[in-house]
Amino acid sequence: MFRLDQKNTLVTGAGSGIGAAIAEIFAQAGAQVLVTDVDHSAAVATVARIAAAGGNARALKLDIVNETEIAAAVTAAGGPLDVLVNNAGIGCIGTIVQTAPADFDRLMNVNVRGTFLVTRAFLPAMLARGRGSVINLASIAGVIAVRERFAYTTAKFAVVGQTKALALDHSHTGVRFNAICPGRVETPWVQKRLSESSDPEAARREMAATQLTGRMATPREIAAAALYLAADESAMVTGSTLVVDGGWSAGK
C-alpha cells in the first residue's frame, strides 16, 4: 500500500461516498486528514470512523463556493497542504432543453467555480514550498459525453481542462495536478436514484451494463486511485486523467 505518512491533506465533500472513502484511505496510509463537507455532521461522522480505525483526522464545515469558509479552511489546515483533493460536486440529469438555466448555473458554480476557488486558495503555499499534489475528481463525463447529462458533462470537461491548464502553468514547480475520471460508482447519490426507480434491480443492471466489468465501482476503488496520485510513487504523473470506469470508454 502507498504511504502518506504525516502528509497534510484536505478532502472536500468527504462526508460520504467517494470523498469519505478517500479521507479514510488517506488516514489509513498515515496522512493527517482535514475532512471537509458542506454538511458538517457528515464530516464529523467520517472523522469518527477514521478515529475508530486509529487514523488522524479533523472535521470542518466547508461550502466550496463560500470564500469566507475557504479562507477559514486555509487557516485550519495549519500550513501548506501536501495533498488537496477537490472531490465536492453535484449532479444534474437532463438534455439542454430539460436543463433550467438556474440548474446549469448551480452546477457550474459548484463543480467548476468551487474547484477553482479552493485550488486558488491553497495553491500559493504549495508553490512556495515546491511540492504537493492536487487531485480533481472529474468523471468519465469529462472524457466522453454522456447522454442526458448535458450540464454535468459540460462541467466535468471543464474540470479536466482546469487540471491540464494548471499542470501546464505550474510545470517545474514540484506541484502536480491530475484528475480522476470515475465511471459508475455506487455512491449514496446513485443508491438514492436506484431506490426511486420503479424497479431498482433492473435500474442497477442497466447502470452496471455500461461498464465492461458488468458492475459499478465501489468508492474505495476510486479512493485507491487517489491514494496513488497522492503518493510519492506517482511523481512522474501530472496533467493526466486517470480513468477508472470499468472499461466504459474503451470502445469510444
MIFIZA-513133 format. One record per residue: residue in three letters; x, y negated, z negated of N, C-alpha, C in turn. Coordinates in pm, whole numbers. Atoms other than C-alpha are relative to their C-alpha. Example, Ala and Ser with C-alpha at 12.3 -4.5 7.8 and 13.67 -1.06 7.14 Angstrom:
lokol ALA, nu 89, nv 119, nw 0, cau 1230, cav 450, caw -780, cu 90, cv -120, cw 0
lokol SER, nu -82, nv 119, nw 6, cau 1367, cav 106, caw -714, cu -77, cv -109, cw -73
! end
This chain:
lokol MET, nu 84, nv 120, nw 0, cau 0, cav 0, caw 0, cu 88, cv -125, cw 0
lokol PHE, nu -73, nv 126, nw -2, cau 125, cav -350, caw 81, cu -15, cv -70, cw -135
lokol ARG, nu 0, nv 66, nw 130, cau 215, cav -558, caw -224, cu -7, cv -152, cw 16
lokol LEU, nu 11, nv 146, nw 6, cau 129, cav -919, caw -309, cu 36, cv -48, cw -140
lokol ASP, nu -32, nv 28, nw 140, cau 294, cav -933, caw -650, cu 24, cv -149, cw -26
lokol GLN, nu -9, nv 138, nw 47, cau 249, cav -1273, caw -815, cu -31, cv -105, cw 108
lokol LYS, nu 37, nv 97, nw -103, cau 130, cav -1433, caw -491, cu -126, cv -76, cw -43
lokol ASN, nu 112, nv 87, nw 34, cau -106, cav -1726, caw -546, cu -97, cv -1, cw 118
lokol THR, nu 93, nv -19, nw -111, cau -414, cav -1654, caw -335, cu -136, cv -59, cw -31
lokol LEU, nu 137, nv 50, nw 14, cau -757, cav -1803, caw -275, cu -84, cv 59, cw 111
lokol VAL, nu 93, nv -58, nw -96, cau -1054, cav -1640, caw -103, cu -132, cv -73, cw -11
lokol THR, nu 133, nv 64, nw 2, cau -1368, cav -1831, caw -5, cu -108, cv 104, cw 30
lokol GLY, nu 110, nv -92, nw -22, cau -1706, cav -1663, caw -1, cu 26, cv 137, cw -59
lokol ALA, nu -44, nv -127, nw 60, cau -1570, cav -1399, caw -237, cu -96, cv 56, cw -103
lokol GLY, nu 99, nv -50, nw 95, cau -1887, cav -1342, caw -434, cu -63, cv 132, cw 41
lokol SER, nu 60, nv -125, nw -47, cau -1997, cav -1049, caw -219, cu 63, cv 41, cw 132
lokol GLY, nu -38, nv -45, nw -132, cau -1933, cav -847, caw 93, cu 149, cv 4, cw 26
lokol ILE, nu -140, nv -6, nw -41, cau -1604, cav -883, caw 278, cu 87, cv -85, cw -91
lokol GLY, nu -80, nv 87, nw 87, cau -1484, cav -1173, caw 63, cu 31, cv 64, cw -134
lokol ALA, nu -21, nv -68, nw 128, cau -1533, cav -978, caw -258, cu 100, cv 115, cw 16
lokol ALA, nu -92, nv -112, nw -24, cau -1354, cav -676, caw -110, cu 143, cv -50, cw 18
lokol ILE, nu -134, nv 57, nw -18, cau -1060, cav -897, caw -6, cu 57, cv -42, cw -135
lokol ALA, nu -47, nv 42, nw 132, cau -1035, cav -1051, caw -353, cu 42, cv 120, cw -84
lokol GLU, nu -28, nv -118, nw 81, cau -1042, cav -707, caw -512, cu 127, cv 72, cw 47
lokol ILE, nu -119, nv -71, nw -48, cau -779, cav -551, caw -285, cu 126, cv -84, cw -20
lokol PHE, nu -114, nv 88, nw 29, cau -553, cav -856, caw -326, cu 44, cv 16, cw -145
lokol ALA, nu -32, nv -14, nw 142, cau -574, cav -826, caw -704, cu 64, cv 137, cw -27
lokol GLN, nu -56, nv -135, nw 16, cau -506, cav -452, caw -682, cu 145, cv 3, cw 47
lokol ALA, nu -137, nv 5, nw -53, cau -192, cav -537, caw -482, cu 90, cv -94, cw -79
lokol GLY, nu -84, nv 79, nw 90, cau -69, cav -767, caw -761, cu -14, cv -150, cw 12
lokol ALA, nu 16, nv 144, nw -18, cau -190, cav -1109, caw -646, cu -77, cv -63, cw -115
lokol GLN, nu 86, nv 83, nw 84, cau -331, cav -1385, caw -862, cu -105, cv -58, cw 93
lokol VAL, nu 106, nv 34, nw -95, cau -668, cav -1449, caw -701, cu -95, cv -105, cw -57
lokol LEU, nu 104, nv 97, nw 32, cau -884, cav -1760, caw -715, cu -121, cv 38, cw 84
lokol VAL, nu 121, nv -51, nw -65, cau -1227, cav -1619, caw -633, cu -100, cv -115, cw 9
lokol THR, nu 91, nv 112, nw -14, cau -1449, cav -1891, caw -489, cu -124, cv 40, cw 79
lokol ASP, nu 126, nv -24, nw -70, cau -1809, cav -1893, caw -375, cu -94, cv -114, cw -32
lokol VAL, nu 101, nv 102, nw 27, cau -2094, cav -2138, caw -342, cu -92, cv 45, cw -113
lokol ASP, nu 76, nv -60, nw 111, cau -2275, cav -1901, caw -584, cu 100, cv 36, cw -110
lokol HIS, nu -101, nv -21, nw 104, cau -2065, cav -1931, caw -899, cu -20, cv 131, cw -74
lokol SER, nu 25, nv -124, nw 74, cau -2236, cav -1638, caw -1073, cu 50, cv 121, cw 79
lokol ALA, nu -50, nv -109, nw -82, cau -2144, cav -1413, caw -780, cu 153, cv 7, cw -9
lokol ALA, nu -147, nv 3, nw 15, cau -1779, cav -1526, caw -805, cu 40, cv 58, cw -135
lokol VAL, nu -29, nv -51, nw 134, cau -1785, cav -1452, caw -1178, cu -14, cv 153, cw -2
lokol ALA, nu 19, nv -146, nw -4, cau -1917, cav -1101, caw -1107, cu 117, cv 69, cw 69
lokol THR, nu -118, nv -56, nw -66, cau -1631, cav -1036, caw -865, cu 120, cv 0, cw -93
lokol VAL, nu -111, nv 9, nw 95, cau -1380, cav -1155, caw -1124, cu -14, cv 106, cw -109
lokol ALA, nu 22, nv -101, nw 104, cau -1537, cav -924, caw -1382, cu 43, cv 138, cw 48
lokol ARG, nu -42, nv -130, nw -55, cau -1484, cav -624, caw -1154, cu 152, cv 8, cw 11
lokol ILE, nu -147, nv 2, nw -11, cau -1125, cav -728, caw -1089, cu 64, cv 17, cw -137
lokol ALA, nu -55, nv -9, nw 135, cau -1057, cav -774, caw -1460, cu -15, cv 141, cw -56
lokol ALA, nu 24, nv -136, nw 50, cau -1210, cav -435, caw -1540, cu 99, cv 99, cw 60
lokol ALA, nu -97, nv -86, nw -65, cau -965, cav -280, caw -1295, cu 144, cv -39, cw -31
lokol GLY, nu -134, nv 40, nw 42, cau -670, cav -459, caw -1457, cu 64, cv -109, cw 84
lokol GLY, nu -54, nv 104, nw -87, cau -633, cav -738, caw -1200, cu -6, cv -139, cw -60
lokol ASN, nu -11, nv 138, nw 46, cau -570, cav -1110, caw -1236, cu -81, cv -90, cw 93
lokol ALA, nu 85, nv 84, nw -85, cau -845, cav -1342, caw -1108, cu -74, cv -102, cw -83
lokol ARG, nu 82, nv 104, nw 61, cau -1037, cav -1658, caw -1185, cu -111, cv -36, cw 98
lokol ALA, nu 114, nv 36, nw -83, cau -1374, cav -1777, caw -1058, cu -14, cv -151, cw 9
lokol LEU, nu 23, nv 143, nw -19, cau -1454, cav -2120, caw -914, cu -113, cv -19, cw 100
lokol LYS, nu 105, nv 35, nw -95, cau -1765, cav -2262, caw -752, cu 62, cv -85, cw 111
lokol LEU, nu -53, nv 77, nw -112, cau -1678, cav -2387, caw -404, cu -96, cv 6, cw 117
lokol ASP, nu 75, nv 19, nw -123, cau -1904, cav -2515, caw -131, cu 100, cv -54, cw 101
lokol ILE, nu -111, nv 34, nw -88, cau -1666, cav -2529, caw 163, cu -25, cv -123, cw 88
lokol VAL, nu 24, nv 126, nw -71, cau -1834, cav -2835, caw 313, cu -9, cv -118, cw -96
lokol ASN, nu 1, nv 105, nw 103, cau -1815, cav -3033, caw -13, cu 145, cv -39, cw -30
lokol GLU, nu -141, nv 39, nw 12, cau -1489, cav -3229, caw -8, cu 42, cv -23, cw -145
lokol THR, nu -32, nv 16, nw 142, cau -1509, cav -3307, caw -381, cu 33, cv 135, cw -62
lokol GLU, nu -25, nv -134, nw 53, cau -1530, cav -2936, caw -464, cu 128, cv 59, cw 59
lokol ILE, nu -125, nv -48, nw -60, cau -1248, cav -2860, caw -220, cu 119, cv -61, cw -72
lokol ALA, nu -110, nv 65, nw 74, cau -1026, cav -3117, caw -395, cu 19, cv 63, cw -137
lokol ALA, nu -8, nv -66, nw 130, cau -1111, cav -2952, caw -727, cu 64, cv 138, cw 13
lokol ALA, nu -60, nv -132, nw -22, cau -1013, cav -2615, caw -581, cu 150, cv -11, cw 20
lokol VAL, nu -144, nv 22, nw -17, cau -674, cav -2754, caw -475, cu 67, cv -16, cw -136
lokol THR, nu -52, nv 17, nw 136, cau -618, cav -2864, caw -836, cu -1, cv 132, cw -76
lokol ALA, nu 15, nv -126, nw 73, cau -746, cav -2533, caw -974, cu 101, cv 104, cw 46
lokol ALA, nu -98, nv -97, nw -51, cau -504, cav -2340, caw -753, cu 133, cv -10, cw -73
lokol GLY, nu -119, nv 16, nw 83, cau -224, cav -2482, caw -967, cu 131, cv -3, cw 75
lokol GLY, nu -123, nv 4, nw -80, cau 26, cav -2521, caw -686, cu -25, cv 55, cw 138
lokol PRO, nu 17, nv -49, nw -137, cau 86, cav -2414, caw -327, cu -52, cv 143, cw 4
lokol LEU, nu 48, nv -137, nw -20, cau -100, cav -2108, caw -208, cu 100, cv 80, cw 81
lokol ASP, nu -72, nv -94, nw -86, cau 83, cav -1808, caw -74, cu -92, cv 51, cw 110
lokol VAL, nu 98, nv -53, nw -96, cau -235, cav -1688, caw 96, cu -133, cv -73, cw -17
lokol LEU, nu 134, nv 59, nw -4, cau -554, cav -1869, caw 194, cu -86, cv 84, cw 93
lokol VAL, nu 92, nv -76, nw -84, cau -846, cav -1663, caw 321, cu -130, cv -80, cw 15
lokol ASN, nu 124, nv 70, nw -32, cau -1124, cav -1860, caw 490, cu -103, cv 103, cw 45
lokol ASN, nu 97, nv -106, nw -28, cau -1396, cav -1599, caw 465, cu -144, cv -51, cw 3
lokol ALA, nu 137, nv 46, nw 14, cau -1708, cav -1801, caw 379, cu -61, cv -36, cw 135
lokol GLY, nu 69, nv 32, nw -125, cau -1960, cav -1827, caw 660, cu -145, cv 46, cw -6
lokol ILE, nu 141, nv -36, nw -8, cau -2323, cav -1787, caw 760, cu -32, cv 49, cw 140
lokol GLY, nu 42, nv -53, nw -128, cau -2512, cav -1619, caw 1043, cu -124, cv -68, cw 53
lokol CYS, nu 119, nv 55, nw -64, cau -2785, cav -1715, caw 1286, cu -35, cv 89, cw 119
lokol ILE, nu 45, nv -87, nw -107, cau -2988, cav -1493, caw 1518, cu -81, cv -82, cw 101
lokol GLY, nu 81, nv 65, nw -102, cau -3126, cav -1616, caw 1850, cu 78, cv -44, cw 121
lokol THR, nu -56, nv 57, nw -121, cau -3062, cav -1731, caw 2204, cu 2, cv -152, cw -17
lokol ILE, nu -6, nv 145, nw 11, cau -3005, cav -2101, caw 2276, cu -140, cv -61, cw -16
lokol VAL, nu 134, nv 59, nw 9, cau -3378, cav -2167, caw 2322, cu -69, cv 37, cw -131
lokol GLN, nu 55, nv -40, nw 129, cau -3454, cav -1986, caw 1996, cu 73, cv -63, cw -118
lokol THR, nu -82, nv 59, nw 105, cau -3193, cav -2185, caw 1802, cu -35, cv -147, cw -16
lokol ALA, nu 33, nv 139, nw 28, cau -3315, cav -2505, caw 1643, cu 128, cv -83, cw -16
lokol PRO, nu -119, nv 84, nw 17, cau -3069, cav -2796, caw 1653, cu 49, cv -4, cw -145
lokol ALA, nu -41, nv 5, nw 140, cau -3071, cav -2807, caw 1273, cu 74, cv 127, cw -40
lokol ASP, nu -68, nv -126, nw 31, cau -2974, cav -2439, caw 1253, cu 138, cv 4, cw 65
lokol PHE, nu -129, nv 6, nw -68, cau -2698, cav -2490, caw 1510, cu 97, cv -89, cw -77
lokol ASP, nu -86, nv 93, nw 74, cau -2563, cav -2789, caw 1317, cu 46, cv 61, cw -132
lokol ARG, nu -36, nv -61, nw 129, cau -2571, cav -2598, caw 987, cu 107, cv 107, cw 20
lokol LEU, nu -97, nv -107, nw -25, cau -2383, cav -2303, caw 1136, cu 137, cv -58, cw 34
lokol MET, nu -127, nv 62, nw -37, cau -2117, cav -2523, caw 1292, cu 63, cv -71, cw -121
lokol ASN, nu -50, nv 71, nw 117, cau -2087, cav -2725, caw 971, cu 69, cv 95, cw -97
lokol VAL, nu -57, nv -96, nw 96, cau -2022, cav -2422, caw 752, cu 115, cv 79, cw 63
lokol ASN, nu -98, nv -93, nw -56, cau -1835, cav -2186, caw 984, cu 122, cv -68, cw 62
lokol VAL, nu -110, nv 67, nw -69, cau -1625, cav -2436, caw 1176, cu 56, cv -115, cw -83
lokol ARG, nu -50, nv 115, nw 76, cau -1606, cav -2760, caw 980, cu 48, cv 42, cw -138
lokol GLY, nu -43, nv -47, nw 132, cau -1583, cav -2576, caw 647, cu 138, cv 62, cw 4
lokol THR, nu -133, nv -60, nw -15, cau -1287, cav -2372, caw 767, cu 105, cv -108, cw 22
lokol PHE, nu -89, nv 114, nw -24, cau -1126, cav -2693, caw 895, cu 30, cv -76, cw -129
lokol LEU, nu -20, nv 80, nw 121, cau -1179, cav -2880, caw 567, cu 86, cv 72, cw -103
lokol VAL, nu -76, nv -75, nw 100, cau -1044, cav -2605, caw 343, cu 145, cv 15, cw 43
lokol THR, nu -137, nv -14, nw -49, cau -740, cav -2540, caw 560, cu 75, cv -132, cw -9
lokol ARG, nu -64, nv 132, nw 1, cau -666, cav -2911, caw 591, cu 40, cv -42, cw -141
lokol ALA, nu -30, nv 37, nw 139, cau -674, cav -2949, caw 212, cu 118, cv 78, cw -57
lokol PHE, nu -104, nv -84, nw 61, cau -443, cav -2659, caw 127, cu 129, cv 8, cw 81
lokol LEU, nu -116, nv -21, nw -87, cau -206, cav -2661, caw 424, cu 122, cv -87, cw -34
lokol PRO, nu -120, nv 81, nw 23, cau 21, cav -2958, caw 334, cu 97, cv 59, cw -102
lokol ALA, nu -88, nv -57, nw 102, cau 154, cav -2790, caw 19, cu 68, cv 127, cw 50
lokol MET, nu -60, nv -120, nw -57, cau 212, cav -2465, caw 208, cu 112, cv -38, cw 97
lokol LEU, nu -102, nv 45, nw -95, cau 401, cav -2650, caw 481, cu 121, cv -56, cw -72
lokol ALA, nu -110, nv 59, nw 75, cau 608, cav -2841, caw 226, cu 90, cv 107, cw -60
lokol ARG, nu -79, nv -108, nw 58, cau 716, cav -2515, caw 66, cu 64, cv 89, cw 106
lokol GLY, nu -59, nv -74, nw -110, cau 778, cav -2349, caw 401, cu -34, cv 146, cw 7
lokol ARG, nu 45, nv -138, nw -16, cau 585, cav -2027, caw 368, cu -148, cv 11, cw -36
lokol GLY, nu 141, nv -24, nw 31, cau 235, cav -1884, caw 349, cu -72, cv 67, cw 115
lokol SER, nu 85, nv -68, nw -99, cau -40, cav -1700, caw 532, cu -142, cv -53, cw -11
lokol VAL, nu 139, nv 43, nw -7, cau -374, cav -1846, caw 639, cu -75, cv 101, cw 85
lokol ILE, nu 77, nv -105, nw -68, cau -630, cav -1583, caw 735, cu -143, cv -49, cw 16
lokol ASN, nu 137, nv 43, nw -28, cau -956, cav -1686, caw 903, cu -85, cv 120, cw 39
lokol LEU, nu 93, nv -106, nw -36, cau -1249, cav -1448, caw 916, cu -86, cv -49, cw 115
lokol ALA, nu 81, nv 31, nw -117, cau -1388, cav -1475, caw 1267, cu -100, cv 114, cw 18
lokol SER, nu 95, nv -108, nw -28, cau -1586, cav -1195, caw 1430, cu 31, cv 55, cw 138
lokol ILE, nu -6, nv -47, nw -137, cau -1600, cav -973, caw 1734, cu -70, cv -100, cw 91
lokol ALA, nu 71, nv 104, nw -75, cau -1837, cav -1253, caw 1841, cu 89, cv -120, cw 28
lokol GLY, nu -97, nv 102, nw -36, cau -1528, cav -1474, caw 1856, cu 94, cv 46, cw 110
lokol VAL, nu -84, nv -59, nw -105, cau -1372, cav -1246, caw 2118, cu -83, cv 33, cw 123
lokol ILE, nu 96, nv -27, nw -108, cau -1670, cav -1133, caw 2326, cu -134, cv -58, cw -41
lokol ALA, nu 133, nv 52, nw 31, cau -2016, cav -1284, caw 2350, cu -90, cv 113, cw -49
lokol VAL, nu 95, nv -97, nw 53, cau -2287, cav -1107, caw 2152, cu -141, cv -49, cw 30
lokol ARG, nu 136, nv 38, nw -36, cau -2648, cav -1106, caw 2268, cu -77, cv -55, cw -120
lokol GLU, nu 89, nv 61, nw 99, cau -2891, cav -1324, caw 2075, cu 74, cv -47, cw -124
lokol ARG, nu -81, nv 61, nw 107, cau -2614, cav -1476, caw 1866, cu 68, cv -125, cw 56
lokol PHE, nu -57, nv 113, nw -71, cau -2567, cav -1798, caw 2062, cu 81, cv -90, cw -94
lokol ALA, nu -70, nv 93, nw 90, cau -2477, cav -2027, caw 1770, cu 116, cv 69, cw -70
lokol TYR, nu -104, nv -74, nw 71, cau -2279, cav -1761, caw 1586, cu 120, cv 25, cw 90
lokol THR, nu -109, nv -23, nw -95, cau -2076, cav -1672, caw 1896, cu 77, cv -129, cw 25
lokol THR, nu -65, nv 129, nw -21, cau -2007, cav -2040, caw 1961, cu 91, cv -36, cw -117
lokol ALA, nu -77, nv 36, nw 119, cau -1889, cav -2093, caw 1603, cu 123, cv 90, cw -17
lokol LYS, nu -113, nv -91, nw 23, cau -1669, cav -1784, caw 1587, cu 107, cv -12, cw 108
lokol PHE, nu -101, nv 33, nw -99, cau -1500, cav -1863, caw 1918, cu 79, cv -122, cw -45
lokol ALA, nu -68, nv 119, nw 50, cau -1421, cav -2199, caw 1759, cu 97, cv 34, cw -112
lokol VAL, nu -90, nv -41, nw 107, cau -1270, cav -2031, caw 1453, cu 126, cv 66, cw 57
lokol VAL, nu -117, nv -59, nw -66, cau -1044, cav -1821, caw 1677, cu 85, cv -109, cw 63
lokol GLY, nu -73, nv 111, nw -59, cau -950, cav -2139, caw 1862, cu 76, cv -81, cw -103
lokol GLN, nu -69, nv 69, nw 109, cau -867, cav -2316, caw 1536, cu 126, cv 77, cw -39
lokol THR, nu -111, nv -84, nw 46, cau -644, cav -2026, caw 1437, cu 118, cv -9, cw 96
lokol LYS, nu -107, nv 6, nw -98, cau -446, cav -2030, caw 1760, cu 63, cv -139, cw 6
lokol ALA, nu -53, nv 136, nw -3, cau -413, cav -2410, caw 1759, cu 90, cv -26, cw -121
lokol LEU, nu -81, nv 14, nw 120, cau -282, cav -2401, caw 1402, cu 136, cv 68, cw 16
lokol ALA, nu -126, nv -73, nw -18, cau -23, cav -2139, caw 1493, cu 93, cv -75, cw 94
lokol LEU, nu -83, nv 75, nw -94, cau 98, cav -2347, caw 1787, cu 55, cv -128, cw -63
lokol ASP, nu -41, nv 128, nw 58, cau 107, cav -2676, caw 1598, cu 101, cv 15, cw -112
lokol HIS, nu -84, nv -16, nw 119, cau 288, cav -2530, caw 1298, cu 94, cv 120, cw 13
lokol SER, nu -100, nv -105, nw -20, cau 527, cav -2281, caw 1452, cu 131, cv -43, cw -66
lokol HIS, nu -131, nv 24, nw 62, cau 869, cav -2251, caw 1285, cu -10, cv -71, cw -136
lokol THR, nu 14, nv 61, nw 132, cau 727, cav -2378, caw 954, cu 6, cv 103, cw -112
lokol GLY, nu 7, nv -104, nw 102, cau 712, cav -2044, caw 775, cu -142, cv 34, cw -40
lokol VAL, nu 141, nv -28, nw 29, cau 332, cav -2061, caw 754, cu -61, cv 68, cw 122
lokol ARG, nu 60, nv -78, nw -109, cau 141, cav -1805, caw 961, cu -152, cv -16, cw -1
lokol PHE, nu 144, nv 19, nw -15, cau -216, cav -1826, caw 1093, cu -55, cv 113, cw 87
lokol ASN, nu 59, nv -111, nw -73, cau -424, cav -1528, caw 1200, cu -150, cv 10, cw -28
lokol ALA, nu 144, nv -21, nw 16, cau -788, cav -1435, caw 1248, cu -30, cv 149, cw 0
lokol ILE, nu 52, nv -137, nw -2, cau -966, cav -1110, caw 1169, cu -136, cv -4, cw 67
lokol CYS, nu 125, nv -4, nw -75, cau -1249, cav -1018, caw 1404, cu -70, cv 133, cw -24
lokol PRO, nu 71, nv -125, nw 27, cau -1473, cav -753, caw 1249, cu -116, cv 21, cw 97
lokol GLY, nu 123, nv -33, nw -69, cau -1746, cav -572, caw 1434, cu -113, cv 10, cw -101
lokol ARG, nu 108, nv -21, nw 97, cau -2048, cav -438, caw 1248, cu 59, cv 46, cw -134
lokol VAL, nu -46, nv -34, nw 134, cau -1980, cav -426, caw 875, cu -121, cv 7, cw -92
lokol GLU, nu 116, nv -16, nw 87, cau -2224, cav -301, caw 614, cu 14, cv -90, cw -123
lokol THR, nu -3, nv 102, nw 105, cau -2238, cav -618, caw 406, cu -140, cv -16, cw -58
lokol PRO, nu 135, nv 28, nw 54, cau -2526, cav -735, caw 183, cu -91, cv -67, cw 102
lokol TRP, nu 83, nv 66, nw -101, cau -2646, cav -956, caw 472, cu -55, cv 102, cw 99
lokol VAL, nu 45, nv -104, nw -92, cau -2663, cav -656, caw 705, cu -101, cv 91, cw -70
lokol GLN, nu 92, nv -85, nw 74, cau -2829, cav -444, caw 438, cu -136, cv -67, cw -17
lokol LYS, nu 126, nv 73, nw 11, cau -3092, cav -715, caw 390, cu -76, cv 5, cw 132
lokol ARG, nu 64, nv -9, nw -131, cau -3161, cav -721, caw 763, cu -58, cv 138, cw 23
lokol LEU, nu 49, nv -136, nw -18, cau -3196, cav -344, caw 766, cu -125, cv 25, cw -83
lokol SER, nu 115, nv -20, nw 89, cau -3436, cav -349, caw 471, cu -126, cv -69, cw 52
lokol GLU, nu 114, nv 74, nw -54, cau -3657, cav -596, caw 656, cu -56, cv 63, cw 127
lokol SER, nu 44, nv -67, nw -122, cau -3685, cav -368, caw 959, cu -115, cv 96, cw -29
lokol SER, nu 111, nv -95, nw 17, cau -3995, cav -155, caw 1011, cu 51, cv 143, cw -10
lokol ASP, nu -63, nv -132, nw 7, cau -3763, cav 145, caw 1050, cu 149, cv -20, cw -30
lokol PRO, nu -139, nv 30, nw 37, cau -3439, cav 81, caw 855, cu 101, cv 99, cw 55
lokol GLU, nu -96, nv -99, nw -47, cau -3274, cav 407, caw 956, cu 23, cv -11, cw 150
lokol ALA, nu -15, nv 19, nw -144, cau -3341, cav 352, caw 1325, cu 81, cv -126, cw 29
lokol ALA, nu -75, nv 125, nw -17, cau -3209, cav -3, caw 1293, cu 146, cv 21, cw -33
lokol ARG, nu -138, nv -30, nw 36, cau -2897, cav 128, caw 1121, cu 71, cv 75, cw 113
lokol ARG, nu -60, nv -77, nw -109, cau -2834, cav 379, caw 1401, cu 26, cv -89, cw 121
lokol GLU, nu -17, nv 91, nw -114, cau -2883, cav 108, caw 1663, cu 120, cv -92, cw -21
lokol MET, nu -114, nv 87, nw 27, cau -2633, cav -122, caw 1494, cu 131, cv 77, cw 7
lokol ALA, nu -122, nv -81, nw 1, cau -2379, cav 156, caw 1446, cu 39, cv 45, cw 141
lokol ALA, nu -25, nv -53, nw -135, cau -2413, cav 268, caw 1808, cu 82, cv -96, cw 86
lokol THR, nu -81, nv 95, nw -79, cau -2241, cav -49, caw 1933, cu 149, cv 30, cw -13
lokol GLN, nu -141, nv -26, nw 28, cau -1913, cav 88, caw 1794, cu 34, cv 144, cw 37
lokol LEU, nu -39, nv -134, nw -46, cau -1724, cav 385, caw 1935, cu 10, cv 98, cw -115
lokol THR, nu -10, nv -87, nw 117, cau -1677, cav 521, caw 1584, cu -135, cv 55, cw -42
lokol GLY, nu 134, nv -47, nw 34, cau -2055, cav 563, caw 1557, cu -45, cv -40, cw -139
lokol ARG, nu 40, nv 48, nw 133, cau -2070, cav 384, caw 1224, cu 46, cv -143, cw -19
lokol MET, nu -46, nv 132, nw 37, cau -2035, cav 43, caw 1068, cu 120, cv 10, cw -92
lokol ALA, nu -115, nv 4, nw 91, cau -1720, cav -55, caw 884, cu -47, cv -30, cw -142
lokol THR, nu 23, nv 41, nw 138, cau -1707, cav -97, caw 508, cu 76, cv -131, cw -23
lokol PRO, nu -76, nv 121, nw 33, cau -1600, cav -432, caw 358, cu 146, cv 31, cw -37
lokol ARG, nu -135, nv -38, nw 41, cau -1297, cav -251, caw 216, cu 92, cv 19, cw 121
lokol GLU, nu -82, nv -21, nw -119, cau -1178, cav -160, caw 566, cu 43, cv -133, cw 61
lokol ILE, nu -38, nv 134, nw -49, cau -1182, cav -527, caw 668, cu 100, cv -62, cw -98
lokol ALA, nu -93, nv 52, nw 101, cau -1009, cav -617, caw 341, cu 140, cv 56, cw 20
lokol ALA, nu -131, nv -60, nw -24, cau -728, cav -377, caw 430, cu 76, cv -75, cw 110
lokol ALA, nu -63, nv 80, nw -106, cau -663, cav -579, caw 745, cu 50, cv -133, cw -56
lokol ALA, nu -42, nv 125, nw 63, cau -649, cav -898, caw 538, cu 124, cv 22, cw -86
lokol LEU, nu -117, nv -30, nw 84, cau -402, cav -734, caw 299, cu 126, cv 7, cw 86
lokol TYR, nu -115, nv -7, nw -89, cau -170, cav -657, caw 589, cu 45, cv -140, cw 43
lokol LEU, nu -35, nv 134, nw -47, cau -185, cav -1015, caw 719, cu 51, cv -89, cw -113
lokol ALA, nu -47, nv 77, nw 115, cau -122, cav -1149, caw 368, cu 141, cv 43, cw -43
lokol ALA, nu -125, nv -58, nw 51, cau 180, cav -926, caw 305, cu 120, cv -43, cw 84
lokol ASP, nu -124, nv 37, nw -68, cau 541, cav -998, caw 396, cu 29, cv 89, cw 120
lokol GLU, nu -25, nv -92, nw -111, cau 540, cav -696, caw 627, cu -57, cv -51, cw 133
lokol SER, nu 57, nv 54, nw -124, cau 335, cav -896, caw 880, cu 66, cv -132, cw 39
lokol ALA, nu -70, nv 127, nw -23, cau 595, cav -1175, caw 901, cu 10, cv -39, cw 146
lokol MET, nu -10, nv 31, nw -143, cau 608, cav -1149, caw 1282, cu -137, cv -21, cw 65
lokol VAL, nu 136, nv 12, nw -55, cau 231, cav -1184, caw 1322, cu -55, cv -139, cw -27
lokol THR, nu 64, nv 131, nw 14, cau 93, cav -1533, caw 1385, cu -68, cv -36, cw 131
lokol GLY, nu 78, nv 36, nw -118, cau -162, cav -1678, caw 1624, cu -77, cv 115, cw 59
lokol SER, nu 62, nv -123, nw -50, cau -320, cav -1335, caw 1654, cu -144, cv 15, cw -47
lokol THR, nu 133, nv -42, nw 42, cau -672, cav -1200, caw 1640, cu 6, cv 151, cw -22
lokol LEU, nu -2, nv -142, nw 34, cau -680, cav -867, caw 1460, cu -143, cv 52, cw 7
lokol VAL, nu 135, nv -50, nw -24, cau -987, cav -690, caw 1595, cu -21, cv 131, cw -76
lokol VAL, nu 34, nv -119, nw 78, cau -1144, cav -437, caw 1357, cu -148, cv 29, cw 28
lokol ASP, nu 139, nv -9, nw -48, cau -1457, cav -344, caw 1550, cu -46, cv 140, cw 34
lokol GLY, nu 42, nv -136, nw -28, cau -1470, cav 32, caw 1567, cu -5, cv 33, cw 148
lokol GLY, nu -3, nv -26, nw -143, cau -1400, cav 14, caw 1940, cu -108, cv -71, cw 80
lokol TRP, nu 109, nv 72, nw -66, cau -1696, cav -215, caw 2020, cu 49, cv -70, cw 128
lokol SER, nu -47, nv 83, nw -112, cau -1486, cav -434, caw 2252, cu 89, cv 77, cw 97
lokol ALA, nu -97, nv -75, nw -80, cau -1282, cav -152, caw 2408, cu -32, cv -3, cw 150
lokol GLY, nu 38, nv -4, nw -141, cau -1478, cav -149, caw 2733, cu -37, cv -134, cw 57
lokol LYS, nu 40, nv 135, nw -46, cau -1529, cav -524, caw 2761, cu 110, cv -68, cw 79
! end
